[in-house]
Amino acid sequence: MTSRPAQTPQLRDLVLLRRVRDRIDRHYAEPLDVEALARGVNMSAGHLSRQFRRAYGESPYSYLMTRRIERAMTLLRRGDLSVTDVCFTVGCSSLGTFSTRFTELVGVPPSVYRREEAHATAGMPACVAKQVTRPIRNREAPAPEPHLA
């Protein structure tokens, strides 16, 4: 009979962090908070936040908002929903917070993105479009430089 060696605490935490990340990926449109995510893996919210940032380079909330913005970008390019509808569809409860975070990650407000990027991925395979349109993670989009006349 062979026995498996016991997992180290770090490896055990990584497994739990992956579960949290997978839950965020699957349920991004649902109301999620760090407390609920932490309870789901029997960690404190503080420990989860620290370990998640150490493993993935950003907080669980930031990761969740990035997922929501990625989905919002797709819906806005489709063009059949208003910015407000997209905001609530992806799980945001505040249009102001959604617009601010969208602008930080993408570099333009959602209304401008909807208007200007509607046909940006036409004819492009979905897997390529996802890579090309991925929002900037861990850094905000650079502010556009002013045009001096």
C-alpha positions as CSV (number, residue, x, y, z in Angstrom):
1,M,0.0,0.0,0.0
2,T,1.4,3.4,-1.0
3,S,0.5,6.6,0.6
4,R,0.5,10.0,-0.9
5,P,2.8,12.6,0.8
6,A,0.9,15.3,2.6
7,Q,0.5,18.5,0.7
8,T,2.4,21.5,1.9
9,P,0.4,24.4,3.2
10,Q,1.5,26.5,0.2
11,L,0.4,23.8,-2.3
12,R,-2.9,23.4,-0.5
13,D,-3.5,27.2,-0.6
14,L,-2.7,27.2,-4.4
15,V,-5.4,24.6,-4.9
16,L,-7.9,26.6,-3.0
17,L,-6.9,29.8,-4.8
18,R,-7.5,28.1,-8.1
19,R,-11.0,27.1,-6.9
20,V,-11.6,30.8,-6.1
21,R,-10.4,31.9,-9.5
22,D,-12.5,29.3,-11.2
23,R,-15.5,30.4,-9.2
24,I,-15.0,34.0,-10.3
25,D,-14.5,32.9,-13.9
26,R,-17.8,30.9,-13.9
27,H,-20.0,33.2,-11.7
28,Y,-18.6,36.7,-12.6
29,A,-22.2,38.0,-13.2
30,E,-23.4,37.0,-9.8
31,P,-23.0,39.1,-6.6
32,L,-19.6,38.0,-5.3
33,D,-17.5,39.5,-2.5
34,V,-14.3,38.5,-0.9
35,E,-16.0,37.3,2.3
36,A,-18.2,34.9,0.4
37,L,-15.3,33.7,-1.7
38,A,-13.2,33.2,1.4
39,R,-15.9,31.2,3.2
40,G,-16.2,28.9,0.2
41,V,-12.6,27.8,0.8
42,N,-12.5,28.1,4.6
43,M,-10.1,31.0,4.7
44,S,-10.3,34.4,6.2
45,A,-11.0,37.3,3.7
46,G,-7.6,38.8,4.6
47,H,-5.7,35.6,4.1
48,L,-7.5,35.0,0.8
49,S,-6.7,38.5,-0.5
50,R,-3.0,38.3,0.5
51,Q,-2.5,34.8,-1.0
52,F,-4.5,35.6,-4.2
53,R,-2.5,38.8,-4.8
54,R,0.7,36.8,-4.2
55,A,-0.3,34.1,-6.6
56,Y,-2.0,36.1,-9.4
57,G,-0.6,39.6,-9.0
58,E,-3.9,41.3,-8.2
59,S,-6.7,41.2,-5.6
60,P,-9.7,38.9,-6.0
61,Y,-11.9,42.0,-6.5
62,S,-9.6,43.3,-9.3
63,Y,-9.6,39.9,-10.9
64,L,-13.5,39.8,-10.8
65,M,-13.8,43.3,-12.3
66,T,-11.4,42.3,-15.1
67,R,-13.5,39.3,-15.9
68,R,-16.6,41.5,-15.9
69,I,-15.0,44.1,-18.2
70,E,-13.8,41.4,-20.6
71,R,-17.4,40.2,-20.9
72,A,-18.7,43.8,-21.2
73,M,-16.3,44.5,-24.1
74,T,-17.8,41.5,-26.0
75,L,-21.4,42.6,-25.3
76,L,-20.6,46.2,-26.3
77,R,-19.0,45.2,-29.6
78,R,-22.2,43.2,-30.3
79,G,-24.0,46.5,-30.1
80,D,-27.5,45.3,-29.2
81,L,-27.4,46.3,-25.6
82,S,-27.1,49.8,-24.0
83,V,-24.2,50.5,-21.7
84,T,-26.5,50.4,-18.7
85,D,-27.9,47.0,-19.8
86,V,-24.3,45.7,-20.2
87,C,-23.3,47.0,-16.8
88,F,-26.1,45.0,-15.0
89,T,-25.7,41.9,-17.3
90,V,-22.1,41.5,-16.2
91,G,-22.9,41.8,-12.5
92,C,-22.1,45.3,-11.7
93,S,-24.5,47.2,-9.5
94,S,-23.2,50.7,-10.1
95,L,-23.0,52.3,-13.6
96,G,-20.5,54.8,-12.3
97,T,-18.1,52.2,-10.9
98,F,-18.5,50.1,-14.0
99,S,-17.7,53.1,-16.3
100,T,-14.8,54.2,-14.2
101,R,-13.2,50.7,-14.1
102,F,-13.9,50.1,-17.8
103,T,-12.2,53.4,-18.7
104,E,-9.2,52.5,-16.4
105,L,-8.7,49.1,-18.0
106,V,-9.7,49.8,-21.7
107,G,-8.6,53.4,-22.0
108,V,-12.0,54.8,-23.3
109,P,-15.5,55.0,-21.7
110,P,-17.9,52.2,-22.5
111,S,-20.1,54.4,-24.7
112,V,-17.1,55.3,-26.8
113,Y,-15.9,51.7,-27.0
114,R,-19.4,50.6,-28.1
115,R,-19.5,53.2,-30.8
116,E,-16.0,52.8,-32.1
117,E,-15.3,49.1,-31.7
118,A,-18.5,47.6,-32.9
119,H,-16.9,46.1,-36.1
120,A,-13.3,45.8,-34.8
121,T,-13.5,42.0,-34.6
122,A,-15.8,41.3,-37.6
123,G,-14.7,38.1,-39.3
124,M,-12.1,37.3,-36.6
125,P,-12.3,33.9,-34.9
126,A,-13.5,34.3,-31.4
127,C,-10.3,32.9,-29.8
128,V,-8.3,35.5,-31.6
129,A,-10.7,38.3,-30.8
130,K,-10.5,37.4,-27.1
131,Q,-6.7,37.8,-27.2
132,V,-6.7,41.0,-29.2
133,T,-9.3,42.7,-27.1
134,R,-8.2,41.6,-23.7
135,P,-8.2,44.5,-21.3
136,I,-4.9,45.5,-19.6
137,R,-4.5,43.7,-16.3
138,N,-2.5,44.9,-13.3
139,R,-1.9,48.3,-15.0
140,E,-4.4,50.9,-16.0
141,A,-4.5,51.9,-19.7
142,P,-2.3,54.8,-20.4
143,A,-4.1,58.2,-20.6
144,P,-4.3,59.5,-24.1
145,E,-1.7,62.3,-24.8
146,P,-3.2,65.7,-25.4
147,H,-3.0,67.0,-28.9
148,L,-1.3,70.3,-29.0
149,A,-2.2,72.6,-31.9
